[in-house]
Amino acid sequence: MSLFRIVYVSDAIGVAADSLLALIDIIGVSDRNNRRDHLTGVMMRCDGRFFQAIEGRRVDLDRLMGRLRADRRHADMRILSDRRITERLFPAWAMAQIDAPPALKRLLVCAPDDPQIEARVERLLTDVSRAMTAA
Ligand SMILES: Cc1cc2nc3c(=O)[nH]c(=O)nc-3n(C[C@H](O)[C@H](O)[C@H](O)COP(=O)(O)O)c2cc1C
């Protein structure tokens, strides 16, 4: 069974940009749906933007991307990476939510025009995954 990982950044809209309740609401629904759909990943909110990595089967990812594109709590989704993967970086997390590390802030300053963006995204996610596994 082929697995894929999609990583995107988007602009948070309205209260979604800074409200804790709004974030909890998103995480709660994500956790429930992603368990059902065998999707895993991590999400960070950083300076009014969402950064999310989601991994799973193509059909489940595409269905979620459709819902995400229609969600008015964010806009202007930019896909930073969409690739086939051999294994999940976040197998134990239906949707983890963590504070943005400084490396994400640096990455978002230049995204998505940086030609190295996909490699930088992969490095960041590998570091995040290692830190989460060690914790
Ligand atoms: C930044 C952001 C990330 C989201 N991530 C997910 C996700 O990983 N999984 C999910 O099911 N919904 C996610 N959502 C919510 C979806 O856009 C949508 O509201 C939800 O899937 C609808 O679920 P329901 O049909 O069960 O109500 C996210 C929304 C936002 C704004």
The ligand as a MOL file (V3000), in Angstrom:
LIG
                    3D

  0  0  0     0  0            999 V3000
M  V30 BEGIN CTAB
M  V30 COUNTS 31 33 0 0 0
M  V30 BEGIN ATOM
M  V30 1 C -5.3120 24.3190 9.6720 0
M  V30 2 C -6.3650 23.2380 9.6680 0
M  V30 3 C -5.9700 21.9190 9.7400 0
M  V30 4 C -6.9310 20.8990 9.7360 0
M  V30 5 N -6.5240 19.6010 9.7830 0
M  V30 6 C -7.4370 18.6170 9.7090 0
M  V30 7 C -7.0400 17.2470 9.7420 0
M  V30 8 O -5.8640 16.8830 9.8500 0
M  V30 9 N -8.0310 16.3070 9.6630 0
M  V30 10 C -9.3500 16.6360 9.5620 0
M  V30 11 O -10.1870 15.7330 9.4840 0
M  V30 12 N -9.7420 17.9240 9.5470 0
M  V30 13 C -8.8280 18.9120 9.6270 0
M  V30 14 N -9.2370 20.2160 9.6240 0
M  V30 15 C -10.6820 20.5080 9.6020 0
M  V30 16 C -11.2560 20.3370 8.2130 0
M  V30 17 O -10.9760 21.4640 7.4270 0
M  V30 18 C -12.7900 20.1080 8.2940 0
M  V30 19 O -13.3780 21.1870 9.0020 0
M  V30 20 C -13.1220 18.8220 9.0060 0
M  V30 21 O -12.3520 17.7630 8.5060 0
M  V30 22 C -14.6210 18.5010 8.8350 0
M  V30 23 O -14.8670 17.3520 9.5480 0
M  V30 24 P -16.3670 16.8250 9.7670 0
M  V30 25 O -16.8990 16.5710 8.3860 0
M  V30 26 O -16.1940 15.5690 10.5760 0
M  V30 27 O -17.0820 17.9080 10.5160 0
M  V30 28 C -8.3060 21.2430 9.6510 0
M  V30 29 C -8.6800 22.5810 9.5730 0
M  V30 30 C -7.7280 23.5740 9.5900 0
M  V30 31 C -8.1540 25.0070 9.5210 0
M  V30 END ATOM
M  V30 BEGIN BOND
M  V30 1 1 1 2
M  V30 2 1 2 3
M  V30 3 2 2 30
M  V30 4 2 3 4
M  V30 5 1 4 5
M  V30 6 1 4 28
M  V30 7 2 5 6
M  V30 8 1 6 7
M  V30 9 1 6 13
M  V30 10 2 7 8
M  V30 11 1 7 9
M  V30 12 1 9 10
M  V30 13 2 10 11
M  V30 14 1 10 12
M  V30 15 2 12 13
M  V30 16 1 13 14
M  V30 17 1 14 15
M  V30 18 1 14 28
M  V30 19 1 15 16
M  V30 20 1 16 17
M  V30 21 1 16 18
M  V30 22 1 18 19
M  V30 23 1 18 20
M  V30 24 1 20 21
M  V30 25 1 20 22
M  V30 26 1 22 23
M  V30 27 1 23 24
M  V30 28 2 24 25
M  V30 29 1 24 26
M  V30 30 1 24 27
M  V30 31 2 28 29
M  V30 32 1 29 30
M  V30 33 1 30 31
M  V30 END BOND
M  V30 END CTAB
M  END
